[in-house]
Amino acid sequence: MSTRAFAPFVLGALVACSASPGKIPETPIAVAPPPEPDQKPVIIPSTPVPMSPIAVDEAALDKSVDPCDDFYAYACGGWKKATPIPDDRSSWTRSFSEIDERNEQRLKTTLEAYVAGKNAKDVDAKKLADFYGTCMDENGVEKAGLAPITPALQIVDGIKDKKDVGPALAQLWSLGYGPLFGFGSGQDFGDATQVIGQLEQGGLGLPDRDYYFDKGAKADEIRTAYVEHVAAMLKLANRGDDAAAIMKFETALATASMVREERREPKKVYHKMNILAVDKLAPTLGFPAFFAKLGVGSAAPINVLQPKFVEGVEKALQKQPVEAWRAYLAWQLIHERAPTLPKAFVDESFRFTSTHLTGAKAQLPRWKRCISAVDHAIGESLGRSFVRDTFGEDGKKTTHDMVVEIEKAMQRNLETLPWMDAATRKKAQEKLAKIGNKIGYPDKFRDYSALSVGHVHASNALAADAFEFARQVAKIGKPLDRNEWYMTPHQVNAYYDANMNEMVFPAGILQAPFFDKRATLATNFGGIGMVMGHELTHGFDDEGRQFDGDGNIKDWWSKKVGAEFEKRASCLVKQYDGYSPVKENDKPVYVKGKLTLGENLADLGGVKLAYAAFKETRKGQPDAALNGFTEDQQFFLGFAQGWCQNARPQMLVVRVKTDPHSPAEFRVNGPLVNVKEFASAFQCKPAAKMVKTDKNRCEIW
């Protein structure tokens, strides 16, 4: 996949999601982004709402399991048995997937109305209708064939010498492509008030650099199948059979790429330099001319996230024959634009990924793929109608009030934290006080008036990418716009941004089961409250803690307290290193404790903060037991049942290897074994599997 404009530390996405140009969201809550809390009705249900309150989904339970042995299985076992994974999905989650399904149906209705000429006065109605309509026009896509990307392929074919590579890349980027590396804009880690250029590693066709080096029969099988897939795609495009050379080229890039665990460390991906310094890393590419072609001023500062990768590009320019460069770049263009090309390209891409990476048995219906395409291209305009129909000011206020309660819980926590000294505590409190909250939708929606939409889907998609890239580049060297959002309003996700020091909760996620107006306060705090606490904790996890309240990378910790944090965090690394959700080659594939540390810290902190806020809210009131569940039990079940998930083995393997979020079962059981209030709520005995002794319990925030 092409990497476009990235700024690396949007930390809090609850689940995995596509990166919006300009920011890198996290993987799900954390393998998915965090949702928002709500205590009042925000979504109008399509069916009558029962007047009696609900606590937990009893049909989702498996009461044959002892909650003190495996709480995830107890809370979700019934749902897992009764809920097959749809053929067109690699996984299905009781929260994210079901909410997303509802949201997509709403968006489909809106877009079809636009296509029919209804609501034509809505902002960008015709543009949305034309974009969606051309995407849905399969005959038009077939008729266009490769014509939309032929000019780009001709640019690649015009490379006769290695010094032609840089100018060719600049042309391709200006047209909306993004081969070889990622480039765009992002906040300056050292001065969060300014926007600078961002240059990052990229250019790989497999999910991660480790796929090029992993050992074992399955790894060999995937690499062999990938070469065959590249060859098949090139054949469809009437290109030469250069698949083996392309694999060799990508392996060289993978060798120069930074591993995921290191990419999580802010100081290792902050190398601010001027354009001449960037040029010294890869002089043959000619970065000054490249940047000038894209409209980046000669005095613009650039953060080169992985200098060794840029040096690796220079080595490839020196060692790889020009024929290999042409073959590689042509493949990158075809691979990147395949979703917009004729059916044969789409089918071959699905065949490879479904067989070796996702396990999905069928493609998503075209209308869903087209909604995703519209969202990628004109997302904020699409979201405008969504929030108009589903989210009001009462929803904003309710969510805000709940966030405030979570922040108060964090403040109380900081006041009493035994391992933090006074000076560090003061700095932490100052950062907490500066955290901003964005709820529902932007105050000002993005202006797409300069984007032209025509009659060919692939051309429209390219034009949208070129439009967004130009928007990103125009920000370089300018003061930061603090009003910008990096998710669309209807997205079922949320995030914390360390550079902005803010939490963002789109309207799309503020729905059941995370929040339900029929649910008890305990269940809602366990659901959306935990999500809020998760995002807030990201400001103080192993990455977020390296940024101050203004969003600058700064060490505000005393040496002793910093060392104590590292020691406590290592407890979670060790714990999660021992978890394995799936086997490959008959051997367990283990969660990477270091890669998932930030999300695991946020999950643990999220549960504890939400529980503390809930108890404070209910202080002095009698226990409101319902259907045999105490309020505390409702809280923990409300949390766990948001993470009920079924996943195909192929996708689990990919996620364990690449996702900073732990698999769903460990996002539930992993935090709760460290929460003594959970053990008390379910009267677990000290020797139970879901209980850690005081000595072994991981306690950070």
Secondary structure as GFF3:
##gff-version 3
##sequence-region A 1 701
A	DSSP	three_ten_helix	58	60	.	.	.	ID=ss1
A	DSSP	alpha_helix	71	82	.	.	.	ID=ss2
A	DSSP	beta_strand	91	93	.	.	.	ID=ss3
A	DSSP	alpha_helix	96	115	.	.	.	ID=ss4
A	DSSP	alpha_helix	125	136	.	.	.	ID=ss5
A	DSSP	alpha_helix	138	144	.	.	.	ID=ss6
A	DSSP	three_ten_helix	147	149	.	.	.	ID=ss7
A	DSSP	alpha_helix	150	157	.	.	.	ID=ss8
A	DSSP	three_ten_helix	162	164	.	.	.	ID=ss9
A	DSSP	alpha_helix	165	175	.	.	.	ID=ss10
A	DSSP	beta_strand	181	187	.	.	.	ID=ss11
A	DSSP	beta_strand	195	201	.	.	.	ID=ss12
A	DSSP	three_ten_helix	209	212	.	.	.	ID=ss13
A	DSSP	alpha_helix	217	236	.	.	.	ID=ss14
A	DSSP	alpha_helix	243	256	.	.	.	ID=ss15
A	DSSP	alpha_helix	260	263	.	.	.	ID=ss16
A	DSSP	three_ten_helix	266	269	.	.	.	ID=ss17
A	DSSP	beta_strand	272	273	.	.	.	ID=ss18
A	DSSP	alpha_helix	275	281	.	.	.	ID=ss19
A	DSSP	alpha_helix	287	293	.	.	.	ID=ss20
A	DSSP	beta_strand	302	304	.	.	.	ID=ss21
A	DSSP	alpha_helix	307	319	.	.	.	ID=ss22
A	DSSP	alpha_helix	322	337	.	.	.	ID=ss23
A	DSSP	three_ten_helix	338	340	.	.	.	ID=ss24
A	DSSP	alpha_helix	343	353	.	.	.	ID=ss25
A	DSSP	pi_helix	354	358	.	.	.	ID=ss26
A	DSSP	alpha_helix	366	390	.	.	.	ID=ss27
A	DSSP	alpha_helix	393	416	.	.	.	ID=ss28
A	DSSP	alpha_helix	422	434	.	.	.	ID=ss29
A	DSSP	beta_strand	436	440	.	.	.	ID=ss30
A	DSSP	alpha_helix	457	475	.	.	.	ID=ss31
A	DSSP	beta_strand	495	497	.	.	.	ID=ss32
A	DSSP	beta_strand	502	506	.	.	.	ID=ss33
A	DSSP	three_ten_helix	507	509	.	.	.	ID=ss34
A	DSSP	alpha_helix	521	524	.	.	.	ID=ss35
A	DSSP	pi_helix	525	529	.	.	.	ID=ss36
A	DSSP	alpha_helix	530	538	.	.	.	ID=ss37
A	DSSP	three_ten_helix	544	546	.	.	.	ID=ss38
A	DSSP	alpha_helix	559	577	.	.	.	ID=ss39
A	DSSP	beta_strand	582	584	.	.	.	ID=ss40
A	DSSP	beta_strand	587	589	.	.	.	ID=ss41
A	DSSP	alpha_helix	597	617	.	.	.	ID=ss42
A	DSSP	alpha_helix	631	640	.	.	.	ID=ss43
A	DSSP	three_ten_helix	641	643	.	.	.	ID=ss44
A	DSSP	beta_strand	645	647	.	.	.	ID=ss45
A	DSSP	alpha_helix	649	658	.	.	.	ID=ss46
A	DSSP	alpha_helix	664	672	.	.	.	ID=ss47
A	DSSP	alpha_helix	676	681	.	.	.	ID=ss48
###
